[in-house]
Amino acid sequence: MQNILVTGASRGIGLEFVRQYDADGWRIFACCRTPGQAAELNDIAAASAGRVSVHQLDVDQTESVLTLKAEIGDQPLDVLLNNAGVMGQRNAARGDIDYNAWQGAMVTNVMGPMRMVEAFADNVVASAQKKLITISSRMGSIGEAAATNSIVYRSSKAAVNMVMKIVANDLGAQGVIVTSFHPGWVRTDMGGSAADISVEESAGGIRQVIAELSTADNGAFRNYDGGVIQW
Ligand SMILES: NC(=O)c1ccc[n+]([C@@H]2O[C@H](COP(=O)([O-])OP(=O)(O)OC[C@H]3O[C@@H](n4cnc5c(N)ncnc54)[C@H](OP(=O)(O)O)[C@@H]3O)[C@@H](O)[C@H]2O)c1
């Protein structure tokens, strides 16, 4: 059976990943900050005969990540899916920067995925597929940056892109495929109701690209529809 660990599985794109991988019969470690409030996720787990388990995880907290590691042990992870993320401060621009919000965004969006890599790299290496995926954002592309705002969110996603490029250089030697994704502008709490695409289209597109990844995609930045995004 194929295994996946998903962070930020309580709602939005993360919850939809769980729905779709569950429908395909995967073993899923579905992680969220407050399992007691994740009603839809708990319903999926309850109907899965143990194939989907719900785990408490706050990627901001090293202790939380280590507790999860103790729960999962040495079980192989075909896909480690770093999905959890925050906006930090919407539209942050010069003259209006909330430095506390910026710090929070860096902790969650940059250090969170790295904490997960440090704890679970061996589980990915031990798996058949060896895929380490991070949901970044096109807003983190330096090559495409033309805006004058959203400094907080953009800088956090640019930083996690660099983190994953270094992780790709590191773990690529062990056959791991490290790939960052832009999920599209998606109708979630973060993306808002006016966004371009549904969670079904976003997660479905990313899943198809993940399924087709090869070692040539180690260190790549891809769109949900498979297109290449410049760093
Ligand atoms: N929606 C878009 O248009 C869009 C575009 C580009 C990139 N993205 C990226 O896609 C990913 C998913 O976004 P989304 O639209 O689904 O957002 P969302 O609806 O706001 O959901 C965010 C998820 O991340 C979790 N989370 C936040 N901080 C966390 C922490 N410290 N530890 C563990 N989980 C945490 C949330 O958990 P709680 O329920 O506990 O808060 C929630 O499950 C994010 O990385 C986001 O930056 C989204």
The ligand as a MOL file (V3000), in Angstrom:
LIG
                    3D

  0  0  0     0  0            999 V3000
M  V30 BEGIN CTAB
M  V30 COUNTS 48 52 0 0 0
M  V30 BEGIN ATOM
M  V30 1 N -5.3900 28.9910 -1.6530 0
M  V30 2 C -4.5380 29.5050 -2.5240 0
M  V30 3 O -4.9340 30.2120 -3.4690 0
M  V30 4 C -3.0630 29.2210 -2.4100 0
M  V30 5 C -2.2170 29.7540 -3.3850 0
M  V30 6 C -0.8600 29.4920 -3.3220 0
M  V30 7 C -0.3680 28.6900 -2.3090 0
M  V30 8 N -1.2030 28.1860 -1.3500 0 CHG=1
M  V30 9 C -0.6150 27.3510 -0.3130 0
M  V30 10 O -1.3310 26.1300 -0.2320 0
M  V30 11 C -1.2510 25.6000 1.0910 0
M  V30 12 C -2.6640 25.2830 1.5820 0
M  V30 13 O -3.4070 26.4960 1.5510 0
M  V30 14 P -4.9890 26.5810 1.6890 0
M  V30 15 O -5.4470 27.5250 0.6580 0
M  V30 16 O -5.5820 25.2330 1.7870 0 CHG=-1
M  V30 17 O -5.0760 27.3480 3.0990 0
M  V30 18 P -6.1360 27.2670 4.2910 0
M  V30 19 O -7.4700 26.8990 3.7920 0
M  V30 20 O -5.9390 28.5490 5.0330 0
M  V30 21 O -5.5830 26.0420 5.1810 0
M  V30 22 C -4.3200 26.1390 5.7610 0
M  V30 23 C -4.0310 24.8400 6.4810 0
M  V30 24 O -2.7280 24.9510 7.0980 0
M  V30 25 C -2.8680 24.6030 8.4770 0
M  V30 26 N -1.8600 25.2470 9.3110 0
M  V30 27 C -1.5960 26.5690 9.4350 0
M  V30 28 N -0.6140 26.7670 10.3110 0
M  V30 29 C -0.2390 25.5430 10.7620 0
M  V30 30 C 0.7150 25.0780 11.6990 0
M  V30 31 N 1.4930 25.9150 12.3750 0
M  V30 32 N 0.8400 23.7570 11.8910 0
M  V30 33 C 0.0700 22.8800 11.2220 0
M  V30 34 N -0.8960 23.2490 10.3520 0
M  V30 35 C -1.0250 24.5730 10.1270 0
M  V30 36 C -4.2780 25.0260 8.8420 0
M  V30 37 O -4.6710 24.3940 10.0430 0
M  V30 38 P -5.7770 25.0070 11.0430 0
M  V30 39 O -7.1180 24.5400 10.5140 0
M  V30 40 O -5.4190 24.4400 12.3510 0
M  V30 41 O -5.6400 26.4980 11.0120 0
M  V30 42 C -5.0240 24.5440 7.6010 0
M  V30 43 O -5.2250 23.1490 7.6550 0
M  V30 44 C -0.5390 26.6700 1.9290 0
M  V30 45 O 0.8210 26.3350 2.0570 0
M  V30 46 C -0.6900 27.9210 1.0950 0
M  V30 47 O 0.3330 28.8700 1.3470 0
M  V30 48 C -2.5460 28.4340 -1.3880 0
M  V30 END ATOM
M  V30 BEGIN BOND
M  V30 1 1 1 2
M  V30 2 2 2 3
M  V30 3 1 2 4
M  V30 4 1 4 5
M  V30 5 2 4 48
M  V30 6 2 5 6
M  V30 7 1 6 7
M  V30 8 2 7 8
M  V30 9 1 8 9
M  V30 10 1 8 48
M  V30 11 1 9 10
M  V30 12 1 9 46
M  V30 13 1 10 11
M  V30 14 1 11 12
M  V30 15 1 11 44
M  V30 16 1 12 13
M  V30 17 1 13 14
M  V30 18 2 14 15
M  V30 19 1 14 16
M  V30 20 1 14 17
M  V30 21 1 17 18
M  V30 22 2 18 19
M  V30 23 1 18 20
M  V30 24 1 18 21
M  V30 25 1 21 22
M  V30 26 1 22 23
M  V30 27 1 23 24
M  V30 28 1 23 42
M  V30 29 1 24 25
M  V30 30 1 25 26
M  V30 31 1 25 36
M  V30 32 1 26 27
M  V30 33 1 26 35
M  V30 34 2 27 28
M  V30 35 1 28 29
M  V30 36 1 29 30
M  V30 37 2 29 35
M  V30 38 1 30 31
M  V30 39 2 30 32
M  V30 40 1 32 33
M  V30 41 2 33 34
M  V30 42 1 34 35
M  V30 43 1 36 37
M  V30 44 1 36 42
M  V30 45 1 37 38
M  V30 46 2 38 39
M  V30 47 1 38 40
M  V30 48 1 38 41
M  V30 49 1 42 43
M  V30 50 1 44 45
M  V30 51 1 44 46
M  V30 52 1 46 47
M  V30 END BOND
M  V30 END CTAB
M  END
